[in-house]
Amino acid sequence: YMLFLGTVMPLIMLVLVRCVIPESPRWLLCQNRDEEAKEILTKTHPPGTDVDGVIERIKDSLEIERAASTSVGWRAILLRPSPAIRRMLLVGVGISIIQQAVGIDAIMFYLLLDIREAGIQSELGQTSALIFLGVVKLAFVFVGAHLFDRYGRRPLLLISLLGCAVSLIVVSITFTSETHTSKAITIFALAVYLAFFSSGIGPGNWVVVSEVFATSIRAKAMS
C-alpha cells in the first residue's frame, strides 16, 4: 500500500489534473492564442458573460504590467534601490526568511522521528499520529484563508509566529519526559504548531509577498 500511495496515487492525480484543469487564459493571451483563451473563458464564466470584454480587460492589464515592468530594471532593484524599493525588499525577503526560520521543513522532514522520539513506538500509533497531524495542517489552511481577509495580514502573522514559538517550546520540554502524558502533549503541541503555521505564516508569506511589491517590480522581485 505504501507503493500505491507513494507512486500510483500521484500519477492518477496528475492525469486527472491534466484532463480537468484548463490552461490559463491569461497565459494564452500572452502567447497570442486568443481563440483558445476565448473558448476556456466561455466554459468557465456564467452564460451570457461578455467574454470579448473580459479578453479586452485582460489584454489591457497585460499591457499595463509590461509597461510597468520595463520601466524599472534590475539595477534599480539590486544595485541602487530607492528607499521605497528597499523597504519593499526588506519586507518581502524578510518574511520569506522568517517562514523558513520557524522550522517547518525540519518538523515535516523529521516528523516521524519526532513522533517516535516522543515515545510512540507502535506502527499503528505512528501512522495515526501522522494522519492526524496531516489533517490538522490541511484543515487550518482553509481557516487561514478566511481569517486573512477578515482580520488582516499583520495581526495574523504575529499571532502565528507567537503560536509556533510557544508550541515548539512545549515540544522541546516534553522530549525530556517519557510519561504517557508527555506523549499526548507532544502530539498536541505539534498539532498546534502546524495549525498556527498553516493559518498564518505558511500561506501568509505568499500573500504578503504578492501584495507588498509595486507593479513595476513585482515580477522581478518575486523571482
C-alpha positions in Angstrom: 0.0 0.0 0.0 3.0 2.3 0.6 4.0 1.9 -3.1 0.4 2.6 -4.2 0.2 5.8 -2.1 3.7 7.0 -3.0 3.7 6.4 -6.7 0.4 5.3 -8.2 -1.8 7.9 -6.5 0.3 10.9 -7.6 0.2 9.6 -11.2 -3.6 9.3 -11.0 -3.9 12.8 -9.7 -1.6 14.1 -12.4 -3.8 12.5 -15.1 -7.0 13.9 -13.5 -5.5 17.4 -13.2 -4.2 17.2 -16.8 -7.7 16.3 -18.1 -9.7 18.7 -15.9 -7.8 21.9 -15.3 -7.7 24.1 -18.4 -4.7 26.3 -19.5 -4.6 29.9 -18.1 -6.5 32.3 -20.4 -4.1 35.0 -19.3 -1.1 33.0 -20.5 -2.8 32.1 -23.7 -3.4 35.7 -24.5 0.2 36.5 -23.8 1.0 33.9 -26.5 -1.5 35.5 -28.9 -3.7 32.4 -28.7 -6.9 34.4 -28.4 -9.3 31.7 -29.7 -8.2 29.1 -27.2 -8.4 31.7 -24.4 -11.9 32.7 -25.5 -13.0 29.0 -25.5 -11.8 28.5 -22.0 -13.3 31.7 -20.7 -16.7 30.8 -22.3 -16.6 27.5 -20.4 -15.5 29.0 -17.0 -17.8 32.1 -17.0 -21.6 32.1 -16.5 -23.8 32.0 -19.6 -24.3 35.5 -21.1 -21.0 36.9 -19.9 -19.3 39.3 -22.3 -16.3 37.1 -23.0 -14.9 39.6 -25.5 -15.0 42.3 -22.9 -13.2 40.0 -20.4 -10.5 39.4 -23.0 -10.0 43.1 -23.7 -9.7 43.8 -19.9 -7.1 41.1 -19.6 -5.2 42.5 -22.5 -5.3 46.0 -21.1 -3.9 44.7 -17.8 -1.2 42.8 -19.6 -0.1 46.0 -21.4 0.0 48.0 -18.2 2.1 45.3 -16.5 4.5 45.1 -19.4 4.9 48.9 -19.4 5.4 49.0 -15.6 7.9 46.1 -15.6 10.1 47.6 -18.3 10.2 51.0 -16.6 12.3 49.6 -13.7 15.4 47.5 -14.5 17.4 45.0 -12.3 19.9 47.7 -11.5 17.2 49.7 -9.7 16.3 46.7 -7.6 19.6 45.0 -6.8 22.3 47.7 -7.1 20.7 51.1 -6.5 17.3 50.6 -4.9 15.3 53.7 -3.9 14.2 53.9 -0.2 10.7 52.7 -1.2 12.0 49.7 -3.1 14.5 48.9 -0.2 11.6 48.8 2.2 9.6 46.5 -0.1 12.6 44.2 -0.4 13.1 44.2 3.3 9.6 43.1 3.9 9.3 40.6 1.0 12.7 38.9 1.6 12.4 39.1 5.4 9.1 37.4 5.6 10.3 34.6 3.3 13.3 34.1 5.6 11.0 34.1 8.7 8.8 31.5 7.1 11.7 29.1 6.8 13.2 30.1 10.2 10.2 28.8 12.1 11.4 25.3 11.3 8.6 23.9 9.2 10.9 22.0 6.9 12.7 20.3 9.8 9.4 19.5 11.5 8.0 17.9 8.3 11.2 16.1 7.3 11.6 14.5 10.7 8.0 14.3 11.8 8.0 10.5 12.0 11.3 10.7 14.0 9.7 13.3 16.3 6.7 11.0 16.9 9.0 8.1 17.6 11.2 10.1 20.0 8.1 11.2 21.8 7.6 7.6 22.8 5.1 6.3 20.3 6.7 3.1 19.1 3.9 1.1 17.5 3.4 1.4 13.8 -0.4 1.9 14.2 0.3 4.7 16.7 2.8 6.4 14.5 0.5 6.2 11.4 -2.4 7.5 13.3 -0.4 10.5 14.6 0.9 11.3 11.1 -2.6 11.2 9.7 -3.9 13.4 12.5 -1.2 15.9 12.1 -1.6 16.0 8.3 -5.3 16.6 8.6 -4.7 19.4 11.0 -2.2 21.1 8.7 -4.5 20.8 5.7 -7.7 22.0 7.6 -6.1 25.1 9.0 -5.0 26.3 5.6 -8.7 27.0 4.9 -9.1 28.6 8.3 -6.2 30.9 7.5 -7.7 31.8 4.1 -10.8 33.0 5.9 -9.0 34.8 8.7 -6.6 36.7 6.5 -9.3 38.7 4.8 -11.3 39.2 8.0 -8.6 40.3 10.4 -5.8 41.4 8.1 -2.3 40.2 7.4 -0.1 41.7 10.2 -2.2 40.5 13.3 -2.5 37.0 11.9 1.2 36.7 11.1 2.2 37.9 14.6 -0.2 35.5 16.3 1.0 32.7 14.0 4.7 33.3 14.9 3.9 33.5 18.6 1.9 30.3 18.5 4.7 28.5 16.6 7.3 29.6 19.1 5.2 28.5 22.2 4.4 25.2 20.6 8.0 24.4 19.8 9.0 25.3 23.4 6.4 22.8 24.7 7.6 20.1 22.3 11.2 20.6 23.4 10.2 20.4 27.1 8.1 17.2 26.7 11.0 15.5 25.0 12.7 15.4 28.4 9.9 13.3 29.9 8.8 9.8 28.9 5.5 9.6 30.7 2.3 8.6 28.9 1.0 12.2 29.4 4.1 13.7 27.7 3.4 11.6 24.5 -0.1 13.2 24.2 1.2 16.6 25.0 3.9 16.3 22.3 1.4 15.3 19.6 -0.9 18.0 20.7 1.9 20.6 20.7 2.9 19.5 17.2 -0.7 19.8 16.0 -0.9 23.3 17.5 2.3 24.3 15.8 1.1 23.0 12.4 -2.3 24.8 13.0 -0.6 28.1 13.7 1.8 27.7 10.8 -0.9 26.7 8.3 -3.3 29.5 9.3 -0.6 32.2 9.4 3.0 32.4 8.3 2.7 29.4 5.9 0.3 30.8 3.3 0.7 34.4 4.7 4.2 34.6 3.3 2.9 34.2 -0.3 0.0 36.6 0.3 2.2 39.4 1.6 5.0 38.9 -1.0 2.4 39.1 -3.8 1.0 42.3 -2.3 4.0 44.2 -0.9 5.8 44.8 -4.2 4.7 47.6 -6.6 3.6 46.5 -10.0 6.7 47.9 -11.6 9.0 45.5 -9.8 6.7 42.6 -8.8 7.7 40.1 -11.4 11.5 40.8 -10.9 11.3 41.0 -7.1 9.3 37.8 -6.7 11.6 35.9 -9.0 
